[in-house]
Protein backbone atom coordinates (compact mmCIF):
# COMPACT_ATOMS: atom_id res chain seq x y z
CA UNK A 1 0.00 0.00 0.00
CA UNK A 2 1.44 3.36 -0.96
CA UNK A 3 1.37 6.56 1.06
CA UNK A 4 -1.54 8.14 -0.88
CA UNK A 5 -3.76 5.09 -0.29
CA UNK A 6 -2.91 5.13 3.40
CA UNK A 7 -3.69 8.85 3.68
CA UNK A 8 -7.01 8.25 1.90
CA UNK A 9 -7.89 5.42 4.29
CA UNK A 10 -7.05 7.56 7.34
CA UNK A 11 -9.09 10.48 5.98
CA UNK A 12 -12.08 8.16 5.41
CA UNK A 13 -11.75 6.92 8.99
CA UNK A 14 -11.58 10.52 10.26
CA UNK A 15 -14.73 11.40 8.32
CA UNK A 16 -16.61 8.37 9.65
CA UNK A 17 -15.47 9.11 13.21
CA UNK A 18 -16.55 12.76 12.96
CA UNK A 19 -20.01 11.62 11.79
CA UNK A 20 -20.20 9.15 14.67
CA UNK A 21 -19.24 11.90 17.13
CA UNK A 22 -21.99 14.17 15.77
CA UNK A 23 -24.56 11.36 16.11
CA UNK A 24 -23.42 10.56 19.65
CA UNK A 25 -23.56 14.23 20.65
CA UNK A 26 -27.23 14.23 19.66
CA UNK A 27 -27.82 11.11 21.76
CA UNK A 28 -26.13 12.56 24.85
CA UNK A 29 -28.24 15.68 25.18
CA UNK A 30 -29.79 16.15 28.63
CA UNK A 31 -33.10 14.43 29.32
CA UNK A 32 -35.64 17.04 30.26
CA UNK A 33 -37.56 16.31 33.47
CA UNK A 34 -40.65 17.72 31.77
CA UNK A 35 -40.64 14.87 29.22
CA UNK A 36 -43.52 12.57 30.14
CA UNK A 37 -41.87 9.24 29.43
CA UNK A 38 -42.46 7.35 32.65
CA UNK A 39 -40.10 6.37 35.46
CA UNK A 40 -38.74 3.14 33.93
CA UNK A 41 -38.34 4.72 30.51
CA UNK A 42 -36.54 7.67 32.10
CA UNK A 43 -34.14 5.28 33.87
CA UNK A 44 -33.49 3.51 30.56
CA UNK A 45 -32.90 6.85 28.85
CA UNK A 46 -30.43 7.89 31.56
CA UNK A 47 -28.60 4.56 31.28
CA UNK A 48 -28.47 4.83 27.47
CA UNK A 49 -27.17 8.38 27.81
CA UNK A 50 -24.30 7.13 30.01
CA UNK A 51 -23.40 4.43 27.49
CA UNK A 52 -23.49 6.97 24.66
CA UNK A 53 -21.34 9.42 26.64
CA UNK A 54 -18.70 6.71 27.06
CA UNK A 55 -18.84 5.92 23.34
CA UNK A 56 -18.51 9.63 22.60
CA UNK A 57 -15.36 9.91 24.73
CA UNK A 58 -13.84 6.89 22.98
CA UNK A 59 -14.69 8.32 19.55
CA UNK A 60 -13.11 11.66 20.48
CA UNK A 61 -9.89 9.91 21.54
CA UNK A 62 -9.91 7.89 18.32
CA UNK A 63 -10.36 11.07 16.26
CA UNK A 64 -7.49 12.76 18.07
CA UNK A 65 -5.22 9.76 17.44
CA UNK A 66 -6.26 9.57 13.77
CA UNK A 67 -5.38 13.22 13.26
CA UNK A 68 -2.05 12.68 14.99
CA UNK A 69 -1.28 9.68 12.77
CA UNK A 70 -2.29 11.62 9.63
CA UNK A 71 0.13 14.41 10.56
CA UNK A 72 2.94 11.83 10.92
CA UNK A 73 2.44 10.09 7.56
CA UNK A 74 5.65 10.48 5.59
CA UNK A 75 7.75 11.42 8.63
CA UNK A 76 10.29 9.17 10.36
CA UNK A 77 7.89 8.89 13.33
CA UNK A 78 5.13 7.30 11.25
CA UNK A 79 4.45 3.68 12.17
CA UNK A 80 6.69 3.79 15.23
CA UNK A 81 5.31 2.64 18.59
CA UNK A 82 5.28 5.58 21.02
CA UNK A 83 6.18 3.27 23.91
CA UNK A 84 8.88 0.84 22.70
CA UNK A 85 9.93 2.74 19.53
CA UNK A 86 9.66 -0.43 17.38
CA UNK A 87 7.95 -0.51 13.98
CA UNK A 88 4.18 -1.08 14.07
CA UNK A 89 3.28 -3.77 11.50
CA UNK A 90 1.49 -2.37 8.43
CA UNK A 91 -1.35 -4.85 9.00
CA UNK A 92 -2.11 -3.24 12.36
CA UNK A 93 -1.96 0.23 10.82
CA UNK A 94 -4.42 -0.83 8.12
CA UNK A 95 -6.85 -2.35 10.63
CA UNK A 96 -6.47 0.34 13.31
CA UNK A 97 -4.94 3.43 11.70
CA UNK A 98 -5.30 5.32 14.98
CA UNK A 99 -2.92 2.89 16.72
CA UNK A 100 0.00 4.58 18.38
CA UNK A 101 1.21 1.37 20.02
CA UNK A 102 2.44 -1.94 18.61
CA UNK A 103 0.50 -5.09 19.51
CA UNK A 104 2.84 -6.01 22.38
CA UNK A 105 2.67 -2.59 24.03
CA UNK A 106 -1.10 -2.37 23.53
CA UNK A 107 -1.71 -5.46 25.68
LUMGUMAR-527877 format. One record per residue: residue number from 1; y, x, z of N, C-alpha, C in turn; residue in one letter. Coordinates in steps of 0.1 Angstrom, whole numbers. Example, Ala and Ser with C-alpha at 12.3 -4.5 7.8 and 13.67 -1.06 7.14 Angstrom:
! residues 2
+-----+-------+-------+-------+-------+-------+-------+-------+-------+-------+------+
! seq !   npy !   npx !   npz !  capy !  capx !  capz !   cpy !   cpx !   cpz ! type !
+-----+-------+-------+-------+-------+-------+-------+-------+-------+-------+------+
!   1 !   -57 !   132 !    78 !   -45 !   123 !    78 !   -33 !   132 !    78 !    A !
!   2 !   -22 !   128 !    71 !   -11 !   137 !    71 !     0 !   129 !    79 !    S !
+-----+-------+-------+-------+-------+-------+-------+-------+-------+-------+------+
***
This chain:
! residues 107
+-----+-------+-------+-------+-------+-------+-------+-------+-------+-------+------+
! seq !   npy !   npx !   npz !  capy !  capx !  capz !   cpy !   cpx !   cpz ! type !
+-----+-------+-------+-------+-------+-------+-------+-------+-------+-------+------+
!   1 !   -12 !     9 !     0 !     0 !     0 !     0 !    12 !     9 !     0 !    X !
!   2 !    22 !     6 !    -9 !    34 !    14 !   -10 !    44 !     9 !     0 !    X !
!   3 !    55 !    17 !     1 !    66 !    14 !    11 !    72 !     0 !     8 !    X !
!   4 !    75 !    -3 !    -5 !    81 !   -15 !    -9 !    73 !   -28 !    -5 !    X !
!   5 !    60 !   -27 !    -7 !    51 !   -38 !    -3 !    51 !   -39 !    12 !    X !
!   6 !    51 !   -28 !    19 !    51 !   -29 !    34 !    64 !   -35 !    39 !    X !
!   7 !    75 !   -31 !    33 !    88 !   -37 !    37 !    89 !   -52 !    34 !    X !
!   8 !    83 !   -56 !    23 !    83 !   -70 !    19 !    74 !   -78 !    29 !    X !
!   9 !    63 !   -72 !    33 !    54 !   -79 !    43 !    61 !   -80 !    56 !    X !
!  10 !    68 !   -70 !    61 !    76 !   -71 !    73 !    87 !   -81 !    73 !    X !
!  11 !    94 !   -81 !    61 !   105 !   -91 !    60 !    99 !  -105 !    60 !    X !
!  12 !    88 !  -107 !    54 !    82 !  -121 !    54 !    78 !  -125 !    68 !    X !
!  13 !    73 !  -115 !    76 !    69 !  -117 !    90 !    82 !  -120 !    98 !    X !
!  14 !    93 !  -113 !    95 !   105 !  -116 !   103 !   110 !  -130 !   100 !    X !
!  15 !   110 !  -134 !    87 !   114 !  -147 !    83 !   106 !  -158 !    90 !    X !
!  16 !    93 !  -156 !    90 !    84 !  -166 !    96 !    86 !  -167 !   112 !    X !
!  17 !    89 !  -155 !   118 !    91 !  -155 !   132 !   104 !  -161 !   135 !    X !
!  18 !   115 !  -159 !   127 !   128 !  -166 !   130 !   126 !  -181 !   129 !    X !
!  19 !   118 !  -186 !   119 !   116 !  -200 !   118 !   109 !  -205 !   130 !    X !
!  20 !    99 !  -198 !   135 !    91 !  -202 !   147 !   101 !  -202 !   159 !    X !
!  21 !   110 !  -193 !   160 !   119 !  -192 !   171 !   128 !  -205 !   171 !    X !
!  22 !   133 !  -208 !   159 !   142 !  -220 !   158 !   134 !  -233 !   162 !    X !
!  23 !   122 !  -234 !   157 !   114 !  -246 !   161 !   111 !  -246 !   176 !    X !
!  24 !   108 !  -235 !   182 !   106 !  -234 !   197 !   118 !  -237 !   205 !    X !
!  25 !   130 !  -233 !   200 !   142 !  -236 !   206 !   145 !  -251 !   207 !    X !
!  26 !   141 !  -258 !   197 !   142 !  -272 !   197 !   133 !  -279 !   207 !    X !
!  27 !   121 !  -273 !   208 !   111 !  -278 !   218 !   114 !  -275 !   232 !    X !
!  28 !   123 !  -265 !   235 !   126 !  -261 !   249 !   139 !  -267 !   254 !    X !
!  29 !   144 !  -276 !   247 !   157 !  -282 !   252 !   154 !  -290 !   265 !    X !
!  30 !   164 !  -291 !   274 !   162 !  -298 !   286 !   157 !  -313 !   284 !    X !
!  31 !   149 !  -317 !   294 !   144 !  -331 !   293 !   154 !  -339 !   302 !    X !
!  32 !   160 !  -348 !   296 !   170 !  -356 !   303 !   164 !  -366 !   312 !    X !
!  33 !   169 !  -366 !   325 !   163 !  -376 !   335 !   165 !  -390 !   331 !    X !
!  34 !   175 !  -393 !   322 !   177 !  -407 !   318 !   167 !  -411 !   307 !    X !
!  35 !   159 !  -402 !   302 !   149 !  -406 !   292 !   138 !  -414 !   300 !    X !
!  36 !   136 !  -427 !   295 !   126 !  -435 !   301 !   112 !  -432 !   295 !    X !
!  37 !   105 !  -422 !   300 !    92 !  -419 !   294 !    81 !  -420 !   304 !    X !
!  38 !    84 !  -423 !   316 !    73 !  -425 !   326 !    71 !  -411 !   334 !    X !
!  39 !    66 !  -413 !   346 !    64 !  -401 !   355 !    53 !  -391 !   349 !    X !
!  40 !    42 !  -396 !   345 !    31 !  -387 !   339 !    36 !  -381 !   326 !    X !
!  41 !    42 !  -389 !   318 !    47 !  -383 !   305 !    58 !  -373 !   308 !    X !
!  42 !    66 !  -375 !   318 !    77 !  -365 !   321 !    70 !  -352 !   326 !    X !
!  43 !    60 !  -353 !   334 !    53 !  -341 !   339 !    47 !  -334 !   327 !    X !
!  44 !    41 !  -341 !   318 !    35 !  -335 !   306 !    46 !  -328 !   298 !    X !
!  45 !    57 !  -335 !   296 !    69 !  -329 !   289 !    74 !  -316 !   295 !    X !
!  46 !    74 !  -316 !   308 !    79 !  -304 !   316 !    69 !  -293 !   314 !    X !
!  47 !    56 !  -296 !   315 !    46 !  -286 !   313 !    46 !  -280 !   299 !    X !
!  48 !    47 !  -289 !   289 !    48 !  -285 !   275 !    61 !  -276 !   273 !    X !
!  49 !    72 !  -280 !   279 !    84 !  -272 !   278 !    82 !  -258 !   283 !    X !
!  50 !    74 !  -256 !   294 !    71 !  -243 !   300 !    63 !  -235 !   291 !    X !
!  51 !    53 !  -241 !   285 !    44 !  -234 !   275 !    53 !  -229 !   263 !    X !
!  52 !    61 !  -238 !   258 !    70 !  -235 !   247 !    80 !  -224 !   250 !    X !
!  53 !    85 !  -224 !   262 !    94 !  -213 !   266 !    87 !  -200 !   266 !    X !
!  54 !    75 !  -199 !   271 !    67 !  -187 !   271 !    65 !  -182 !   256 !    X !
!  55 !    61 !  -192 !   248 !    59 !  -188 !   233 !    72 !  -183 !   227 !    X !
!  56 !    83 !  -189 !   231 !    96 !  -185 !   226 !    99 !  -171 !   230 !    X !
!  57 !    97 !  -167 !   243 !    99 !  -154 !   247 !    90 !  -144 !   240 !    X !
!  58 !    78 !  -147 !   237 !    69 !  -138 !   230 !    74 !  -137 !   215 !    X !
!  59 !    78 !  -147 !   209 !    83 !  -147 !   195 !    96 !  -138 !   195 !    X !
!  60 !   104 !  -139 !   205 !   117 !  -131 !   205 !   113 !  -116 !   206 !    X !
!  61 !   103 !  -113 !   214 !    99 !   -99 !   215 !    93 !   -94 !   202 !    X !
!  62 !    85 !  -103 !   196 !    79 !   -99 !   183 !    90 !   -97 !   173 !    X !
!  63 !   100 !  -105 !   172 !   111 !  -104 !   163 !   118 !   -90 !   165 !    X !
!  64 !   121 !   -87 !   177 !   128 !   -75 !   181 !   119 !   -63 !   176 !    X !
!  65 !   106 !   -63 !   179 !    98 !   -52 !   174 !    97 !   -51 !   159 !    X !
!  66 !    96 !   -63 !   152 !    96 !   -63 !   138 !   108 !   -56 !   132 !    X !
!  67 !   120 !   -60 !   138 !   132 !   -54 !   133 !   133 !   -39 !   135 !    X !
!  68 !   127 !   -35 !   147 !   127 !   -21 !   150 !   118 !   -13 !   140 !    X !
!  69 !   106 !   -19 !   137 !    97 !   -13 !   128 !   103 !   -12 !   114 !    X !
!  70 !   110 !   -23 !   110 !   116 !   -23 !    96 !   127 !   -12 !    95 !    X !
!  71 !   134 !    -9 !   106 !   144 !     1 !   106 !   138 !    15 !   104 !    X !
!  72 !   125 !    16 !   109 !   118 !    29 !   109 !   110 !    32 !    97 !    X !
!  73 !   109 !    22 !    88 !   101 !    24 !    76 !   108 !    36 !    68 !    X !
!  74 !   100 !    45 !    64 !   105 !    57 !    56 !   110 !    68 !    64 !    X !
!  75 !   110 !    67 !    78 !   114 !    78 !    86 !   102 !    84 !    92 !    X !
!  76 !   103 !    96 !    98 !    92 !   103 !   104 !    86 !    95 !   116 !    X !
!  77 !    94 !    87 !   122 !    89 !    79 !   133 !    80 !    67 !   129 !    X !
!  78 !    80 !    63 !   117 !    73 !    51 !   113 !    58 !    54 !   114 !    X !
!  79 !    51 !    44 !   120 !    37 !    44 !   122 !    32 !    54 !   133 !    X !
!  80 !    41 !    58 !   141 !    38 !    67 !   152 !    38 !    59 !   165 !    X !
!  81 !    27 !    60 !   173 !    26 !    53 !   186 !    37 !    58 !   195 !    X !
!  82 !    45 !    49 !   201 !    56 !    53 !   210 !    51 !    59 !   223 !    X !
!  83 !    38 !    57 !   226 !    33 !    62 !   239 !    26 !    75 !   237 !    X !
!  84 !    16 !    76 !   228 !     8 !    89 !   227 !    13 !    98 !   215 !    X !
!  85 !    22 !    92 !   207 !    27 !    99 !   195 !    17 !   102 !   184 !    X !
!  86 !     6 !    95 !   185 !    -4 !    97 !   174 !    -1 !    86 !   163 !    X !
!  87 !    -7 !    89 !   151 !    -5 !    80 !   140 !   -12 !    66 !   142 !    X !
!  88 !    -5 !    55 !   140 !   -11 !    42 !   141 !   -18 !    39 !   127 !    X !
!  89 !   -31 !    35 !   128 !   -38 !    33 !   115 !   -31 !    22 !   107 !    X !
!  90 !   -31 !    24 !    93 !   -24 !    15 !    84 !   -29 !     1 !    85 !    X !
!  91 !   -42 !     0 !    88 !   -48 !   -14 !    90 !   -42 !   -21 !   101 !    X !
!  92 !   -39 !   -15 !   112 !   -32 !   -21 !   124 !   -18 !   -25 !   120 !    X !
!  93 !   -11 !   -17 !   112 !     2 !   -20 !   108 !     2 !   -32 !    99 !    X !
!  94 !    -8 !   -33 !    90 !    -8 !   -44 !    81 !   -11 !   -57 !    89 !    X !
!  95 !   -20 !   -56 !    99 !   -23 !   -68 !   106 !   -12 !   -72 !   116 !    X !
!  96 !    -7 !   -62 !   123 !     3 !   -65 !   133 !    15 !   -55 !   130 !    X !
!  97 !    24 !   -59 !   121 !    34 !   -49 !   117 !    44 !   -47 !   129 !    X !
!  98 !    44 !   -55 !   139 !    53 !   -53 !   150 !    47 !   -43 !   160 !    X !
!  99 !    35 !   -38 !   158 !    29 !   -29 !   167 !    37 !   -16 !   169 !    X !
! 100 !    39 !   -13 !   181 !    46 !     0 !   184 !    36 !    10 !   190 !    X !
! 101 !    24 !     4 !   194 !    14 !    12 !   200 !     1 !    13 !   192 !    X !
! 102 !    -6 !    24 !   193 !   -19 !    24 !   186 !   -29 !    16 !   194 !    X !
! 103 !   -41 !    14 !   189 !   -51 !     5 !   195 !   -54 !    10 !   209 !    X !
! 104 !   -56 !    23 !   211 !   -60 !    28 !   224 !   -49 !    26 !   234 !    X !
! 105 !   -37 !    28 !   231 !   -26 !    27 !   240 !   -23 !    12 !   243 !    X !
! 106 !   -26 !     3 !   234 !   -24 !   -11 !   235 !   -34 !   -18 !   245 !    X !
! 107 !   -45 !   -11 !   248 !   -55 !   -17 !   257 !   -50 !   -18 !   271 !    X !
+-----+-------+-------+-------+-------+-------+-------+-------+-------+-------+------+
***
